[in-house]
Amino acid sequence: MLNTALAIVKNGQIETLEHIELPEGKKVLITMLPDDDTFWQEASEETLKQIWDNKEDDVYARLLDE
């Protein structure tokens, strides 16, 4: 199972913002995030579009009208 943890770099070392168990030799994948605040908005915008533009959910709106 994949787990994601937010971390920051301090003095050249990666520090997680919450305590997580990392056994010695554990492989990790590091993704560098942009510094600007718009990253999270842009990252979630595509997901929100998929949710709101879902034609399959239209059936629920019709049930509310009845």
N, C-alpha and C positions, 0 to 999 in steps of 0.2 A: 504494500500500500504506500502511496506517495503522501508525504506530509509537507506542508509549507509553513515556514516560520519567517517572520520579519526580523531583519537584523540590520545593524549599522556597522560602519568601519570606524574604529577608534585606534589611533596610534598604529595603523597598519594591520590591525587584527580585526577579524569579523566577530562581532558579539551579537547574539540573539537578544531580542527584547523581552523574551520570556524564557523560563527555564525549560530546556528540552534535554532528554537523554541522548547523547551522541557517543556510542561506543567507539573506542579507539579503532581507527582504520575504516570507519564508516565513509562511504562515498557520498558526496553532496553535490548538488548542482546549484551554481550561483548565477542569478540573473540581476544585472545592474539596472536599477530603475532611474528614470530621468529625475532631475532635481526639482522640476517645476510641479506645482500643485495640480495642473490640468491632467496629469497622467491618469489618476484614478477615475476622473470624470470620463475621459476618452475611453478608458479600458472598459468601463461599465456601460457606456452608451450603446455599443453594439449588442450586448446581451439584452438590454432593455428593449431595443428595437425588435429583436427576435421574439420577445415575450408579447409585446403589444401588437405586433403585426401577425399574430398567429391566427389564421383563419379557423383552425379547429376549435378555438375558444369561443367563437361566435355563437355556438350552440347554447352556451351558458347565458349569454345576453338575451337570447330569444326566450329562454325559460323564465327570466325575470319579467319579461313583458307580458307573460300569460297570466 
